[in-house]
Amino acid sequence: MTVARLRLFGPIAELAGTRHDHVPGASVAEAVAAASERYGDAFARLAAHCRVWVNGEGADPTTPVGDDDEVALLPPVSGG
Amino acid sequence: MHDVPLGGDPPAGDDWIGAGEDVLPTAEALEWAVRPGCGAVVTFCGTVRDHAEGRHGVTHLDYEAYLEQVEPRLDAVARAARARWPELGRVVLLHRLGRLVVGQVSVVVVVSAPHRGEAFDAARFCIDAVKESVPIWKRETWAEGSDWGRCAHDVRDVDEVGPAATPASP
């Protein structure tokens, strides 16, 4: 089974209680679903509003995820 | 916390980018941006404000970042600015992270150019692009509570930033 490295930031990291995890899934959609199942409804609701990057590049739900790929959930940003 | 110098020596090239917890070297950045062929240097400093939307008595902000991706995204902003205004001299894009109190500088943009028009336009583009395309989040602490910044927006690609992807007329 494919296991990706999950990176979480800001409010979604707070909901999960961690900034790093590993989740199963062969696609972005599967990895996010696995994380949502693990961390609950509030996480899932915010995850739906996050952009997802795989290894630093913008991704969509169908983007394939391989072992050790980095899947990052980015809530709306607020730098500056 | 990062290999890009913030308080240390500026880089060898014409772009100075970085993010970290050190005090931002605003005066040094301004001085560094001065070039013989440039008659205009525009500096923008973002500072911590004592209020936010619906939040009075803000005391401090805590910034966190997707650190490995900050430098690539800042670099993309600098490259996009140079593509739009090829005459730019030097470009400085520095963002501070960690806890900052009211009045401290959180972000610095410095742009030098031959003339003030493109310097102002490019600096405005750069700060907008930094805020929209770099993965950084702020948590606000005010008199009645603490929560993530409300003025947040989906992270965009730098190519999607700005009102129009056209430079000012020459």
gemmi code that builds the backbone of each chain (N, CA, C; Angstrom):
import gemmi

chains = {
    "A": [
        ("MET", (0.838, -1.198, 0.000), (0.000, 0.000, 0.000), (0.876, 1.253, 0.000)),
        ("THR", (0.438, 2.238, -0.777), (1.163, 3.499, -0.841), (0.942, 4.317, 0.430)),
        ("VAL", (2.031, 4.819, 0.970), (1.925, 5.666, 2.163), (2.659, 6.979, 1.903)),
        ("ALA", (1.900, 8.057, 1.983), (2.483, 9.377, 1.724), (2.780, 10.083, 3.032)),
        ("ARG", (3.720, 11.018, 2.943), (3.988, 11.899, 4.088), (3.012, 13.058, 4.042)),
        ("LEU", (2.315, 13.286, 5.132), (1.322, 14.353, 5.207), (1.906, 15.541, 5.955)),
        ("ARG", (1.745, 16.735, 5.370), (2.172, 17.972, 6.033), (0.949, 18.843, 6.247)),
        ("LEU", (0.822, 19.375, 7.450), (-0.326, 20.200, 7.803), (0.176, 21.530, 8.363)),
        ("PHE", (-0.602, 22.590, 8.119), (-0.164, 23.928, 8.519), (-1.331, 24.728, 9.097)),
        ("GLY", (-0.995, 25.705, 9.923), (-1.970, 26.666, 10.419), (-3.178, 25.986, 11.051)),
        ("PRO", (-4.382, 26.451, 10.687), (-5.586, 25.943, 11.357), (-5.818, 24.452, 11.162)),
        ("ILE", (-5.422, 23.896, 10.042), (-5.691, 22.465, 9.852), (-4.720, 21.617, 10.675)),
        ("ALA", (-3.521, 22.140, 10.904), (-2.589, 21.446, 11.804), (-3.133, 21.472, 13.236)),
        ("GLU", (-3.739, 22.602, 13.579), (-4.312, 22.720, 14.923), (-5.442, 21.705, 15.114)),
        ("LEU", (-6.281, 21.550, 14.105), (-7.390, 20.587, 14.219), (-6.873, 19.158, 14.339)),
        ("ALA", (-5.799, 18.868, 13.622), (-5.251, 17.505, 13.660), (-4.414, 17.270, 14.919)),
        ("GLY", (-3.902, 18.353, 15.488), (-3.028, 18.204, 16.640), (-1.619, 17.778, 16.263)),
        ("THR", (-1.303, 17.868, 14.980), (0.043, 17.514, 14.521), (0.316, 18.207, 13.192)),
        ("ARG", (1.601, 18.332, 12.872), (1.978, 18.928, 11.590), (2.535, 17.887, 10.622)),
        ("HIS", (2.797, 16.704, 11.131), (3.379, 15.641, 10.304), (2.637, 14.336, 10.566)),
        ("ASP", (2.356, 13.600, 9.503), (1.766, 12.277, 9.684), (2.050, 11.463, 8.420)),
        ("HIS", (1.633, 10.221, 8.442), (1.697, 9.374, 7.251), (0.297, 8.854, 6.975)),
        ("VAL", (-0.125, 8.923, 5.716), (-1.470, 8.457, 5.373), (-1.418, 7.550, 4.141)),
        ("PRO", (-2.282, 6.533, 4.138), (-2.353, 5.653, 2.965), (-3.161, 6.322, 1.857)),
        ("GLY", (-2.919, 5.896, 0.627), (-3.701, 6.419, -0.484), (-2.858, 6.535, -1.734)),
        ("ALA", (-3.444, 6.143, -2.867), (-2.717, 6.190, -4.136), (-2.963, 7.484, -4.888)),
        ("SER", (-3.892, 8.325, -4.376), (-4.163, 9.613, -5.007), (-4.340, 10.657, -3.913)),
        ("VAL", (-4.355, 11.922, -4.332), (-4.596, 13.001, -3.375), (-5.936, 12.784, -2.680)),
        ("ALA", (-6.966, 12.441, -3.447), (-8.296, 12.250, -2.855), (-8.260, 11.160, -1.791)),
        ("GLU", (-7.581, 10.068, -2.079), (-7.527, 8.971, -1.107), (-6.729, 9.358, 0.137)),
        ("ALA", (-5.649, 10.068, -0.055), (-4.836, 10.486, 1.094), (-5.604, 11.468, 1.980)),
        ("VAL", (-6.312, 12.411, 1.347), (-7.080, 13.382, 2.128), (-8.240, 12.684, 2.838)),
        ("ALA", (-8.855, 11.718, 2.164), (-9.954, 10.972, 2.791), (-9.452, 10.195, 4.001)),
        ("ALA", (-8.283, 9.602, 3.873), (-7.725, 8.842, 5.000), (-7.428, 9.770, 6.180)),
        ("ALA", (-6.898, 10.957, 5.876), (-6.615, 11.915, 6.944), (-7.912, 12.398, 7.583)),
        ("SER", (-8.924, 12.639, 6.755), (-10.200, 13.136, 7.273), (-10.854, 12.103, 8.181)),
        ("GLU", (-10.739, 10.831, 7.804), (-11.297, 9.776, 8.644), (-10.564, 9.731, 9.992)),
        ("ARG", (-9.259, 9.955, 9.933), (-8.459, 9.889, 11.152), (-8.735, 11.069, 12.078)),
        ("TYR", (-8.907, 12.265, 11.512), (-8.952, 13.476, 12.343), (-10.353, 14.047, 12.540)),
        ("GLY", (-11.347, 13.544, 11.828), (-12.713, 13.925, 12.171), (-13.351, 14.971, 11.269)),
        ("ASP", (-14.598, 15.323, 11.637), (-15.448, 16.141, 10.770), (-14.921, 17.557, 10.568)),
        ("ALA", (-14.470, 18.191, 11.660), (-13.991, 19.575, 11.522), (-12.791, 19.620, 10.580)),
        ("PHE", (-11.923, 18.636, 10.721), (-10.767, 18.528, 9.829), (-11.236, 18.356, 8.387)),
        ("ALA", (-12.189, 17.467, 8.192), (-12.680, 17.186, 6.833), (-13.286, 18.432, 6.200)),
        ("ARG", (-14.028, 19.202, 7.019), (-14.646, 20.423, 6.474), (-13.585, 21.426, 6.034)),
        ("LEU", (-12.555, 21.602, 6.849), (-11.508, 22.548, 6.461), (-10.661, 21.990, 5.317)),
        ("ALA", (-10.442, 20.689, 5.326), (-9.657, 20.068, 4.240), (-10.296, 20.349, 2.882)),
        ("ALA", (-11.627, 20.439, 2.871), (-12.335, 20.706, 1.612), (-12.008, 22.098, 1.082)),
        ("HIS", (-11.522, 22.984, 1.968), (-11.187, 24.349, 1.544), (-9.676, 24.556, 1.420)),
        ("CYS", (-8.923, 23.502, 1.535), (-7.471, 23.602, 1.421), (-7.013, 23.344, -0.010)),
        ("ARG", (-5.951, 24.033, -0.390), (-5.235, 23.632, -1.601), (-4.302, 22.493, -1.224)),
        ("VAL", (-4.056, 21.621, -2.169), (-3.151, 20.506, -1.911), (-1.948, 20.613, -2.843)),
        ("TRP", (-0.777, 20.526, -2.260), (0.454, 20.458, -3.047), (1.068, 19.083, -2.833)),
        ("VAL", (1.594, 18.504, -3.908), (2.355, 17.264, -3.797), (3.806, 17.586, -4.153)),
        ("ASN", (4.681, 17.363, -3.206), (6.106, 17.690, -3.383), (6.306, 19.135, -3.838)),
        ("GLY", (5.476, 20.037, -3.285), (5.651, 21.456, -3.559), (4.957, 21.968, -4.805)),
        ("GLU", (4.284, 21.080, -5.521), (3.589, 21.507, -6.742), (2.082, 21.383, -6.542)),
        ("GLY", (1.334, 22.316, -7.117), (-0.119, 22.279, -7.025), (-0.665, 20.961, -7.566)),
        ("ALA", (-1.657, 20.408, -6.864), (-2.209, 19.113, -7.245), (-3.723, 19.188, -7.205)),
        ("ASP", (-4.381, 18.182, -7.785), (-5.834, 18.084, -7.678), (-6.178, 16.690, -7.148)),
        ("PRO", (-7.464, 16.431, -6.908), (-7.819, 15.161, -6.255), (-7.329, 13.920, -7.003)),
        ("THR", (-7.176, 14.032, -8.304), (-6.785, 12.854, -9.071), (-5.267, 12.660, -9.149)),
        ("THR", (-4.513, 13.620, -8.658), (-3.049, 13.519, -8.743), (-2.573, 12.257, -8.025)),
        ("PRO", (-1.790, 11.428, -8.692), (-1.302, 10.202, -8.038), (-0.296, 10.510, -6.934)),
        ("VAL", (-0.308, 9.673, -5.944), (0.593, 9.825, -4.805), (1.386, 8.540, -4.651)),
        ("GLY", (2.700, 8.676, -4.608), (3.552, 7.503, -4.444), (4.150, 7.451, -3.060)),
        ("ASP", (4.806, 6.342, -2.758), (5.460, 6.203, -1.462), (6.419, 7.352, -1.236)),
        ("ASP", (6.330, 7.925, -0.031), (7.236, 8.988, 0.382), (6.996, 10.324, -0.322)),
        ("ASP", (5.960, 10.402, -1.164), (5.595, 11.725, -1.685), (5.087, 12.578, -0.523)),
        ("GLU", (5.301, 13.886, -0.638), (4.853, 14.795, 0.412), (3.541, 15.454, -0.019)),
        ("VAL", (2.485, 15.144, 0.718), (1.167, 15.725, 0.450), (0.924, 16.807, 1.493)),
        ("ALA", (0.816, 18.061, 1.033), (0.647, 19.189, 1.959), (-0.737, 19.780, 1.802)),
        ("LEU", (-1.433, 19.941, 2.936), (-2.741, 20.607, 2.933), (-2.539, 22.055, 3.357)),
        ("LEU", (-2.869, 22.981, 2.445), (-2.640, 24.398, 2.694), (-3.962, 25.126, 2.886)),
        ("PRO", (-4.286, 25.491, 4.122), (-5.463, 26.331, 4.332), (-5.223, 27.689, 3.670)),
        ("PRO", (-6.284, 28.497, 3.508), (-6.081, 29.842, 2.958), (-4.956, 30.569, 3.685)),
        ("VAL", (-4.083, 31.216, 2.903), (-2.869, 31.801, 3.469), (-3.131, 33.214, 3.990)),
        ("SER", (-2.278, 33.653, 4.920), (-2.477, 34.967, 5.543), (-1.148, 35.612, 5.906)),
        ("GLY", (-0.159, 35.444, 5.032), (1.134, 36.068, 5.291), (1.094, 37.568, 5.028)),
        ("GLY", (2.220, 38.201, 5.300), (2.338, 39.632, 5.062), (2.170, 40.433, 6.334)),
    ],
    "B": [
        ("MET", (17.421, 29.670, 11.197), (16.551, 28.556, 10.860), (16.530, 28.311, 9.361)),
        ("HIS", (17.261, 29.129, 8.619), (17.210, 28.996, 7.174), (18.560, 29.381, 6.612)),
        ("ASP", (18.890, 28.858, 5.433), (20.215, 29.133, 4.906), (20.301, 30.460, 4.180)),
        ("VAL", (19.158, 31.109, 3.954), (19.200, 32.417, 3.321), (19.493, 33.459, 4.394)),
        ("PRO", (20.496, 34.312, 4.174), (20.827, 35.280, 5.221), (19.724, 36.304, 5.401)),
        ("LEU", (19.349, 36.552, 6.636), (18.394, 37.615, 6.930), (19.147, 38.783, 7.547)),
        ("GLY", (19.829, 38.513, 8.630), (20.598, 39.566, 9.253), (22.045, 39.552, 8.796)),
        ("GLY", (22.421, 38.541, 8.052), (23.808, 38.406, 7.634), (24.093, 39.135, 6.333)),
        ("ASP", (25.086, 38.653, 5.610), (25.470, 39.321, 4.377), (24.426, 39.081, 3.291)),
        ("PRO", (24.184, 40.098, 2.473), (23.289, 39.902, 1.330), (23.899, 38.911, 0.342)),
        ("PRO", (23.080, 38.365, -0.542), (23.573, 37.381, -1.507), (24.408, 38.026, -2.611)),
        ("ALA", (25.041, 37.193, -3.416), (25.902, 37.688, -4.481), (25.109, 38.234, -5.664)),
        ("GLY", (23.916, 37.695, -5.900), (23.137, 38.120, -7.062), (22.350, 39.393, -6.803)),
        ("ASP", (21.315, 39.602, -7.612), (20.520, 40.823, -7.484), (19.172, 40.595, -6.806)),
        ("ASP", (18.905, 39.368, -6.341), (17.689, 39.098, -5.569), (18.093, 38.667, -4.164)),
        ("TRP", (17.466, 39.268, -3.164), (17.731, 38.905, -1.776), (16.408, 38.443, -1.187)),
        ("ILE", (16.289, 37.123, -1.001), (15.030, 36.569, -0.509), (15.313, 35.717, 0.722)),
        ("GLY", (14.317, 35.583, 1.571), (14.502, 34.739, 2.734), (13.363, 34.860, 3.721)),
        ("ALA", (13.330, 33.913, 4.651), (12.347, 33.925, 5.727), (12.993, 33.312, 6.951)),
        ("GLY", (12.715, 33.882, 8.106), (13.287, 33.358, 9.333), (12.833, 34.174, 10.526)),
        ("GLU", (13.352, 33.823, 11.678), (12.864, 34.441, 12.908), (13.678, 35.664, 13.337)),
        ("ASP", (14.741, 35.981, 12.601), (15.550, 37.138, 12.971), (14.843, 38.447, 12.606)),
        ("VAL", (15.239, 39.525, 13.274), (14.761, 40.860, 12.908), (15.132, 41.138, 11.454)),
        ("LEU", (14.202, 41.698, 10.700), (14.478, 41.938, 9.280), (15.401, 43.140, 9.101)),
        ("PRO", (16.398, 42.994, 8.251), (17.394, 44.079, 8.055), (16.898, 45.117, 7.060)),
        ("THR", (15.934, 45.916, 7.474), (15.306, 46.860, 6.541), (16.292, 47.918, 6.037)),
        ("ALA", (17.075, 48.480, 6.930), (18.007, 49.533, 6.504), (19.062, 48.968, 5.555)),
        ("GLU", (19.570, 47.785, 5.890), (20.580, 47.163, 5.030), (19.995, 46.835, 3.655)),
        ("ALA", (18.747, 46.408, 3.645), (18.109, 46.041, 2.372), (17.960, 47.264, 1.474)),
        ("LEU", (17.559, 48.371, 2.072), (17.423, 49.610, 1.299), (18.771, 50.030, 0.708)),
        ("GLU", (19.797, 49.986, 1.538), (21.126, 50.384, 1.078), (21.628, 49.455, -0.029)),
        ("TRP", (21.369, 48.152, 0.164), (21.833, 47.150, -0.798), (21.175, 47.326, -2.161)),
        ("ALA", (19.940, 47.825, -2.163), (19.178, 47.919, -3.415), (19.627, 49.096, -4.292)),
        ("VAL", (20.392, 50.014, -3.733), (20.826, 51.176, -4.518), (21.826, 50.730, -5.587)),
        ("ARG", (21.561, 51.103, -6.831), (22.432, 50.741, -7.950), (22.719, 51.988, -8.784)),
        ("PRO", (23.890, 52.019, -9.443), (24.220, 53.217, -10.234), (23.179, 53.520, -11.313)),
        ("GLY", (22.612, 52.490, -11.908), (21.655, 52.712, -12.987), (20.228, 52.920, -12.523)),
        ("CYS", (20.024, 52.933, -11.219), (18.668, 53.038, -10.671), (18.491, 54.374, -9.945)),
        ("GLY", (17.483, 55.128, -10.361), (17.203, 56.396, -9.707), (16.048, 56.316, -8.724)),
        ("ALA", (15.518, 55.108, -8.518), (14.364, 54.956, -7.630), (14.504, 53.684, -6.814)),
        ("VAL", (14.293, 53.822, -5.516), (14.223, 52.648, -4.630), (12.931, 52.773, -3.834)),
        ("VAL", (12.051, 51.781, -3.962), (10.810, 51.774, -3.189), (10.896, 50.671, -2.152)),
        ("THR", (10.610, 51.034, -0.905), (10.606, 50.073, 0.199), (9.201, 49.965, 0.765)),
        ("PHE", (8.719, 48.747, 0.928), (7.471, 48.508, 1.647), (7.782, 47.666, 2.867)),
        ("CYS", (7.334, 48.117, 4.027), (7.424, 47.318, 5.238), (6.023, 47.040, 5.742)),
        ("GLY", (5.709, 45.771, 5.966), (4.464, 45.411, 6.644), (4.756, 45.327, 8.127)),
        ("THR", (3.917, 45.986, 8.935), (4.144, 46.006, 10.383), (2.921, 45.451, 11.110)),
        ("VAL", (3.145, 44.927, 12.289), (2.059, 44.330, 13.070), (1.148, 45.444, 13.598)),
        ("ARG", (-0.138, 45.317, 13.289), (-1.145, 46.333, 13.622), (-1.901, 45.914, 14.892)),
        ("ASP", (-2.413, 46.901, 15.619), (-3.064, 46.603, 16.904), (-4.524, 46.196, 16.772)),
        ("HIS", (-5.002, 46.033, 15.558), (-6.382, 45.564, 15.386), (-6.506, 44.818, 14.069)),
        ("ALA", (-7.519, 43.983, 13.991), (-7.860, 43.287, 12.763), (-9.378, 43.306, 12.671)),
        ("GLU", (-9.899, 42.770, 11.578), (-11.345, 42.787, 11.377), (-12.068, 42.161, 12.577)),
        ("GLY", (-12.828, 42.973, 13.306), (-13.591, 42.471, 14.452), (-12.736, 42.108, 15.664)),
        ("ARG", (-11.489, 42.471, 15.628), (-10.569, 42.101, 16.708), (-9.830, 43.346, 17.205)),
        ("HIS", (-10.167, 43.782, 18.404), (-9.545, 44.977, 18.961), (-8.484, 44.574, 19.973)),
        ("GLY", (-7.485, 45.410, 20.095), (-6.452, 45.153, 21.077), (-5.571, 43.963, 20.724)),
        ("VAL", (-5.237, 43.840, 19.416), (-4.286, 42.795, 19.014), (-2.934, 43.081, 19.678)),
        ("THR", (-2.381, 42.059, 20.319), (-1.097, 42.246, 21.007), (0.070, 41.639, 20.236)),
        ("HIS", (-0.176, 40.503, 19.582), (0.911, 39.900, 18.815), (0.379, 38.935, 17.763)),
        ("LEU", (1.255, 38.597, 16.836), (0.954, 37.634, 15.781), (1.995, 36.518, 15.838)),
        ("ASP", (1.547, 35.313, 15.506), (2.479, 34.189, 15.365), (2.413, 33.702, 13.928)),
        ("TYR", (3.537, 33.823, 13.239), (3.594, 33.394, 11.837), (4.193, 32.010, 11.739)),
        ("GLU", (3.558, 31.160, 10.932), (4.188, 29.881, 10.608), (4.190, 29.702, 9.103)),
        ("ALA", (5.084, 28.861, 8.623), (5.281, 28.726, 7.181), (5.527, 27.272, 6.788)),
        ("TYR", (5.251, 26.997, 5.536), (5.702, 25.745, 4.897), (7.124, 26.073, 4.442)),
        ("LEU", (8.051, 25.969, 5.368), (9.350, 26.614, 5.222), (10.106, 26.188, 3.965)),
        ("GLU", (10.079, 24.893, 3.656), (10.836, 24.432, 2.480), (10.311, 25.052, 1.191)),
        ("GLN", (9.050, 25.497, 1.201), (8.472, 26.044, -0.026), (8.469, 27.571, -0.056)),
        ("VAL", (8.894, 28.199, 1.028), (8.867, 29.660, 1.052), (9.900, 30.235, 0.086)),
        ("GLU", (11.121, 29.735, 0.161), (12.150, 30.281, -0.717), (11.819, 30.086, -2.200)),
        ("PRO", (11.397, 28.885, -2.616), (11.006, 28.733, -4.030), (9.897, 29.692, -4.457)),
        ("ARG", (8.926, 29.921, -3.560), (7.803, 30.810, -3.928), (8.234, 32.273, -3.950)),
        ("LEU", (9.087, 32.663, -3.015), (9.614, 34.037, -3.052), (10.444, 34.233, -4.321)),
        ("ASP", (11.209, 33.215, -4.665), (12.017, 33.291, -5.876), (11.127, 33.440, -7.110)),
        ("ALA", (10.000, 32.741, -7.112), (9.062, 32.848, -8.236), (8.485, 34.259, -8.327)),
        ("VAL", (8.241, 34.883, -7.172), (7.733, 36.258, -7.169), (8.773, 37.198, -7.779)),
        ("ALA", (10.029, 37.035, -7.363), (11.089, 37.897, -7.901), (11.231, 37.701, -9.407)),
        ("ARG", (11.173, 36.449, -9.840), (11.297, 36.186, -11.282), (10.126, 36.776, -12.056)),
        ("ALA", (8.927, 36.659, -11.492), (7.742, 37.224, -12.160), (7.849, 38.741, -12.252)),
        ("ALA", (8.350, 39.381, -11.200), (8.515, 40.836, -11.237), (9.521, 41.229, -12.318)),
        ("ARG", (10.611, 40.462, -12.410), (11.619, 40.780, -13.427), (11.100, 40.535, -14.840)),
        ("ALA", (10.228, 39.548, -14.996), (9.650, 39.298, -16.318), (8.752, 40.464, -16.730)),
        ("ARG", (8.055, 41.047, -15.756), (7.143, 42.148, -16.073), (7.868, 43.480, -16.208)),
        ("TRP", (8.906, 43.664, -15.403), (9.679, 44.916, -15.424), (11.159, 44.558, -15.571)),
        ("PRO", (11.594, 44.260, -16.799), (12.975, 43.771, -17.007), (14.041, 44.778, -16.571)),
        ("GLU", (13.668, 46.046, -16.438), (14.645, 47.073, -16.083), (14.939, 47.120, -14.586)),
        ("LEU", (14.296, 46.276, -13.791), (14.528, 46.309, -12.346), (15.992, 46.085, -12.011)),
        ("GLY", (16.446, 46.785, -10.989), (17.817, 46.605, -10.516), (17.870, 45.457, -9.524)),
        ("ARG", (17.582, 45.776, -8.244), (17.612, 44.733, -7.230), (16.226, 44.546, -6.613)),
        ("VAL", (16.004, 43.312, -6.138), (14.716, 42.957, -5.537), (14.988, 42.282, -4.192)),
        ("VAL", (14.344, 42.773, -3.151), (14.451, 42.186, -1.810), (13.066, 41.730, -1.367)),
        ("LEU", (12.963, 40.460, -0.961), (11.706, 39.920, -0.435), (12.040, 39.112, 0.810)),
        ("LEU", (11.730, 39.674, 1.981), (12.054, 39.017, 3.244), (10.803, 38.936, 4.108)),
        ("HIS", (10.559, 37.789, 4.702), (9.399, 37.618, 5.581), (9.869, 37.082, 6.924)),
        ("ARG", (9.390, 37.710, 7.985), (9.758, 37.240, 9.314), (8.747, 36.214, 9.795)),
        ("LEU", (9.203, 35.256, 10.593), (8.347, 34.198, 11.129), (8.445, 34.179, 12.646)),
        ("GLY", (7.555, 33.415, 13.275), (7.548, 33.343, 14.728), (6.661, 34.427, 15.325)),
        ("ARG", (6.906, 34.765, 16.591), (6.042, 35.732, 17.282), (6.529, 37.160, 17.079)),
        ("LEU", (5.598, 38.036, 16.662), (5.903, 39.458, 16.478), (4.881, 40.286, 17.237)),
        ("VAL", (5.342, 41.322, 17.894), (4.436, 42.198, 18.641), (4.125, 43.443, 17.815)),
        ("VAL", (3.118, 44.176, 18.260), (2.652, 45.369, 17.542), (3.831, 46.292, 17.237)),
        ("GLY", (3.900, 46.719, 15.982), (4.942, 47.641, 15.549), (6.144, 46.969, 14.917)),
        ("GLN", (6.293, 45.673, 15.120), (7.452, 45.004, 14.511), (7.206, 44.752, 13.025)),
        ("VAL", (8.303, 44.703, 12.278), (8.215, 44.526, 10.826), (8.127, 43.031, 10.498)),
        ("SER", (7.067, 42.661, 9.772), (6.859, 41.249, 9.425), (7.304, 40.922, 8.007)),
        ("VAL", (7.287, 41.929, 7.142), (7.652, 41.661, 5.743), (8.300, 42.917, 5.155)),
        ("VAL", (9.316, 42.695, 4.335), (10.012, 43.793, 3.667), (10.114, 43.504, 2.178)),
        ("VAL", (9.713, 44.478, 1.385), (9.905, 44.432, -0.063), (10.691, 45.677, -0.447)),
        ("VAL", (11.784, 45.486, -1.151), (12.537, 46.628, -1.686), (12.791, 46.362, -3.166)),
        ("VAL", (12.534, 47.369, -3.976), (12.743, 47.248, -5.411), (13.468, 48.491, -5.897)),
        ("SER", (14.511, 48.295, -6.680), (15.151, 49.454, -7.323), (14.969, 49.360, -8.826)),
        ("ALA", (14.848, 50.529, -9.440), (14.595, 50.606, -10.882), (15.114, 51.953, -11.381)),
        ("PRO", (15.281, 52.082, -12.693), (15.747, 53.364, -13.213), (14.822, 54.530, -12.849)),
        ("HIS", (13.507, 54.284, -12.866), (12.540, 55.371, -12.633), (11.489, 54.956, -11.618)),
        ("ARG", (10.841, 55.947, -11.008), (9.933, 55.664, -9.899), (8.684, 54.897, -10.321)),
        ("GLY", (8.230, 55.099, -11.559), (6.987, 54.440, -11.978), (7.070, 52.938, -11.858)),
        ("GLU", (8.090, 52.364, -12.482), (8.204, 50.907, -12.431), (8.614, 50.428, -11.040)),
        ("ALA", (9.327, 51.278, -10.292), (9.712, 50.872, -8.935), (8.474, 50.730, -8.054)),
        ("PHE", (7.579, 51.729, -8.108), (6.340, 51.631, -7.325), (5.487, 50.457, -7.795)),
        ("ASP", (5.327, 50.339, -9.112), (4.461, 49.274, -9.640), (4.996, 47.887, -9.273)),
        ("ALA", (6.305, 47.715, -9.415), (6.885, 46.398, -9.130), (6.821, 46.088, -7.638)),
        ("ALA", (7.040, 47.111, -6.793), (6.965, 46.869, -5.348), (5.547, 46.476, -4.959)),
        ("ARG", (4.559, 47.154, -5.533), (3.154, 46.813, -5.236), (2.851, 45.383, -5.683)),
        ("PHE", (3.302, 45.051, -6.889), (3.100, 43.679, -7.364), (3.750, 42.677, -6.410)),
        ("CYS", (4.970, 42.966, -5.990), (5.706, 42.012, -5.155), (5.007, 41.785, -3.814)),
        ("ILE", (4.555, 42.832, -3.135), (3.925, 42.594, -1.835), (2.598, 41.863, -2.018)),
        ("ASP", (1.844, 42.215, -3.067), (0.596, 41.487, -3.306), (0.891, 40.013, -3.583)),
        ("ALA", (1.902, 39.753, -4.395), (2.232, 38.375, -4.766), (2.754, 37.589, -3.566)),
        ("VAL", (3.536, 38.235, -2.719), (4.019, 37.543, -1.511), (2.832, 37.128, -0.646)),
        ("LYS", (1.882, 38.037, -0.463), (0.741, 37.731, 0.402), (-0.154, 36.645, -0.181)),
        ("GLU", (-0.204, 36.569, -1.514), (-1.143, 35.639, -2.144), (-0.544, 34.292, -2.514)),
        ("SER", (0.773, 34.240, -2.705), (1.332, 33.020, -3.290), (2.350, 32.304, -2.410)),
        ("VAL", (2.668, 32.863, -1.243), (3.679, 32.235, -0.390), (2.974, 31.565, 0.796)),
        ("PRO", (3.309, 30.292, 1.074), (2.579, 29.545, 2.113), (2.982, 29.944, 3.528)),
        ("ILE", (2.341, 31.002, 4.009), (2.570, 31.529, 5.357), (1.208, 31.814, 5.993)),
        ("TRP", (1.118, 31.523, 7.295), (-0.135, 31.727, 8.029), (0.148, 32.514, 9.296)),
        ("LYS", (-0.797, 33.386, 9.655), (-0.631, 34.134, 10.897), (-1.778, 33.836, 11.868)),
        ("ARG", (-1.398, 33.689, 13.123), (-2.377, 33.558, 14.196), (-2.374, 34.855, 14.987)),
        ("GLU", (-3.569, 35.423, 15.171), (-3.702, 36.713, 15.843), (-4.128, 36.505, 17.290)),
        ("THR", (-3.494, 37.224, 18.189), (-3.913, 37.214, 19.585), (-4.335, 38.626, 19.963)),
        ("TRP", (-5.589, 38.756, 20.411), (-6.127, 40.064, 20.774), (-6.743, 39.986, 22.164)),
        ("ALA", (-7.361, 41.109, 22.568), (-7.828, 41.232, 23.955), (-8.729, 40.072, 24.363)),
        ("GLU", (-9.615, 39.646, 23.446), (-10.602, 38.638, 23.841), (-10.297, 37.229, 23.352)),
        ("GLY", (-9.199, 37.032, 22.668), (-8.981, 35.667, 22.203), (-7.790, 35.538, 21.277)),
        ("SER", (-7.757, 34.408, 20.599), (-6.657, 34.093, 19.704), (-7.186, 33.173, 18.613)),
        ("ASP", (-6.908, 33.525, 17.380), (-7.361, 32.666, 16.286), (-6.567, 33.011, 15.028)),
        ("TRP", (-6.746, 32.184, 14.003), (-6.030, 32.400, 12.741), (-6.571, 33.625, 12.040)),
        ("GLY", (-5.709, 34.275, 11.256), (-6.072, 35.503, 10.553), (-7.290, 35.295, 9.668)),
        ("ARG", (-8.202, 36.282, 9.715), (-9.433, 36.176, 8.926), (-9.232, 36.584, 7.480)),
        ("CYS", (-8.294, 37.480, 7.252), (-8.096, 37.961, 5.889), (-7.209, 36.976, 5.129)),
        ("ALA", (-7.718, 35.770, 4.986), (-6.948, 34.722, 4.322), (-7.574, 34.426, 2.965)),
        ("HIS", (-6.779, 33.900, 2.070), (-7.289, 33.560, 0.740), (-6.540, 32.350, 0.212)),
        ("ASP", (-7.175, 31.660, -0.710), (-6.537, 30.472, -1.276), (-5.162, 30.822, -1.831)),
        ("VAL", (-4.184, 29.987, -1.534), (-2.848, 30.230, -2.065), (-2.897, 30.101, -3.589)),
        ("ARG", (-2.292, 31.090, -4.263), (-2.349, 31.114, -5.724), (-0.958, 30.928, -6.290)),
        ("ASP", (-0.942, 30.581, -7.572), (0.315, 30.593, -8.287), (0.643, 32.050, -8.604)),
        ("VAL", (1.927, 32.375, -8.631), (2.298, 33.779, -8.850), (1.766, 34.299, -10.182)),
        ("ASP", (1.595, 33.416, -11.153), (1.060, 33.838, -12.456), (-0.384, 34.315, -12.360)),
        ("GLU", (-1.066, 33.965, -11.263), (-2.473, 34.357, -11.103), (-2.627, 35.638, -10.291)),
        ("VAL", (-1.504, 36.196, -9.864), (-1.552, 37.328, -8.948), (-1.704, 38.642, -9.693)),
        ("GLY", (-2.395, 39.579, -9.064), (-2.429, 40.947, -9.568), (-3.614, 41.209, -10.455)),
        ("PRO", (-3.953, 42.480, -10.626), (-5.111, 42.856, -11.419), (-4.932, 42.468, -12.890)),
        ("ALA", (-3.771, 42.726, -13.426), (-3.507, 42.371, -14.822), (-2.018, 42.099, -14.960)),
        ("ALA", (-1.711, 41.091, -15.742), (-0.310, 40.693, -15.876), (0.396, 41.575, -16.900)),
        ("THR", (0.202, 42.883, -16.758), (0.863, 43.787, -17.695), (1.623, 44.844, -16.917)),
        ("PRO", (2.808, 45.171, -17.343), (3.567, 46.206, -16.658), (2.996, 47.584, -16.960)),
        ("ALA", (3.385, 48.546, -16.154), (3.001, 49.926, -16.429), (3.601, 50.348, -17.765)),
        ("SER", (2.982, 51.313, -18.408), (3.532, 51.786, -19.673), (4.893, 52.423, -19.410)),
        ("PRO", (5.777, 52.346, -20.391), (7.152, 52.826, -20.181), (7.193, 54.331, -19.896)),
    ],
}
model = gemmi.Model(1)
for chain_id, residues in chains.items():
    chain = gemmi.Chain(chain_id)
    for i, (resn, *xyz) in enumerate(residues, 1):
        res = gemmi.Residue()
        res.name, res.seqid = resn, gemmi.SeqId(i, " ")
        for name, pos in zip(("N", "CA", "C"), xyz):
            atom = gemmi.Atom()
            atom.name, atom.element = name, gemmi.Element(name[0])
            atom.pos, atom.b_iso = gemmi.Position(*pos), 0.0
            res.add_atom(atom)
        chain.add_residue(res)
    model.add_chain(chain)
structure = gemmi.Structure()
structure.add_model(model)
structure.setup_entities()
